[in-house]
Amino acid sequence: MDLSKVNKVYFIGVGGIGMSALARYFISRQAHVAGYDRVQTPLTDKLSHEGVSVVFDDQLAAIPNSFVGPETLVVYTPAVPEENDQLLFFREQGNTVFKRSEVLGLISNQHTTIGVAGTHGKTTTSSILAHLLYNSNVGCNAFLGGVLAGYDTNVLLDDKSSICVMEADEYDRSFLRLSPDFAIVTSIDVDHLDIYDDKEDLESSFREFTGLLPKSGRLVAKHGVDLGNVAATTLTYEIENTLADYYCQRIEILHGRFQFDIATPGGLIVGCEFSLGGRHNVENALAAVAVADVLGVSKFEIKSNLASFKGISRRFEVKVNLEEVTYIDDYAHHPTELAACIGSVRELYPGKKITGIFQPHLFSRTRDFMDDFAVELAKLDQLILLDIYPAREEPIEGVDSNVLLDRVPMDNKRICRYNEVLNSVDKSAQDVLLTLGAGDIAQLVEPITKKLLL
């Protein structure tokens, strides 16, 4: 399909972060865009303001009449049930119906695509890379899984650049739809066992993804990640591993900012500054620097753009920074991500009392990593645990937040209902407050911020 000839697009699940980026892409191409989502959010409000007709009723009558015809391209997310009435209607009518990943695949065919893959760090790494390229002589387009601070969007468009940065999502094997010329692989930790049979199946999918790279391409992978034989030239990175092609030296934290030098195959980039918290995010920046370096971004531009990067929504985002309390919101929803976030807070705020409000994401993930979640959550000083956010899943017998809470080896812990969270927030009760999770806990961030700033 030639997307430049598409005049009408209807999104089922338009309020998702990845879907909203595509909606904005088609709006920029002067197409008429509408869509359904289950709940109204600040993001759907922004889409409406930008020209997307958003409905919150999944009945057929809610579809705007002008989008009912067979010429409408329909895009849906895997989070939408296959029995959704609108999805079934468009299929029965004979519309072209694509998954989000299929549309991204079509777009990637039109660009020199950099696919950023990994079970952790995709959004942060791709966002840093997009910022480095967009503000350089190279330029780029980008489809991101988070909202870039300073841009207030999750999509960057540059008609003068052939480069496109895309998150390469392993869920549902979506990344196999892309046509990458360059790729980053940050990690391959076990996850999505509702999709993959086991660790070997997941790793095989990543090897299939990197196998899509042409011989003329480049793969940037974290040192030690085994991706088998790859036709493209492989470069490695790791934060302080001198065996890697890219690594950091002399890492310090001064005035809340990381300062370090970056060793590259072409020499040092001296005196880098980076404000996003956490050593894991410095490592994500290192992966982005490697690709920017390969693409010809100058050392001066790399250093300057690292310093000006303002962060991403819900990725170690400092929402409140007062003398009496600091509030940080993070998307962490896997034990490895919790370990990185909580460990980073301990490093940045030594000796401070840390309270975490955690919303588990998916019954299957909670079941599969129950003991690992318990270990990481116990590193908090106080745990406030919400009910499991189901997303696309039905409940699993014997899996709930009470079972998880019992596993966490700490005394200062309790269950809290979603609608009672605000009542539990008290700026005098902790030094650092964290909200953690990938579900609708995101809708509590602004109310919590406002309460703490009172």
PEFEN-V506835 format. One line per field, one symbol per residue. phi: phi as a letter, one per 20 degrees, with the letter a starting at -180 (. if undefined). psi: psi as a letter, one per 40 degrees, with the letter a starting at -180 (. if undefined). Layout:
phi: ???
psi: ???
This chain:
phi: .effefdccdddofefffffffgfffgfemeecbadbfcecgfffffffeoeeddcdefffffggfdffffffdccdffeffeggffffffffnffcdfgfffgfffffeceededdqfcnfffffffffffffdcfemadbddebeffndlbdbdcbfedeececfdeffmlgffeecfecbdceacefalfedefagfffffffffffffffffecddcfgnfedmecfffdddbagcefeefcbdclfcdclmcfcaddecgdoedemfcbeffnfffffffffffgfgffenfffffgfffffefdocgmdlefeccdfebdccdbfgbcgfffgfffffffffcfneeddddddgdnffffffcgffggffffefebdddeffefledegdgncbffffgfffebeebaecfgfdfgfeebfeebecdddcqdeeggfeffgfgfffef
psi: hhdeehdhhhhhfdeiddddddddddddeeihhiiiidihiddddddddeehhhieheideehhdeedieehhhhiieehidehddddddddeeihhiiddddddddddeihhhhhiieiedddddddddddddfaediiihhieihhhedfiehhhgeeheihhhhghehefdeeeigidiihhdigihifeedidaddddddddddddeehideahhhihhehheahhdihhiiiidfheeidhiiifhihhfeihhiihhideiihifiihehihddddddddddddddddeehidddddddddeheaihegfhhdhgiddihhhhieheiddddddddddddddgheihhhhhhhihhddddddfddddddddeeidhhhhiihhdbeiiihhehidddddddhgidgiiihideedddehheeeidhhhhhieaeddeedddddddde.
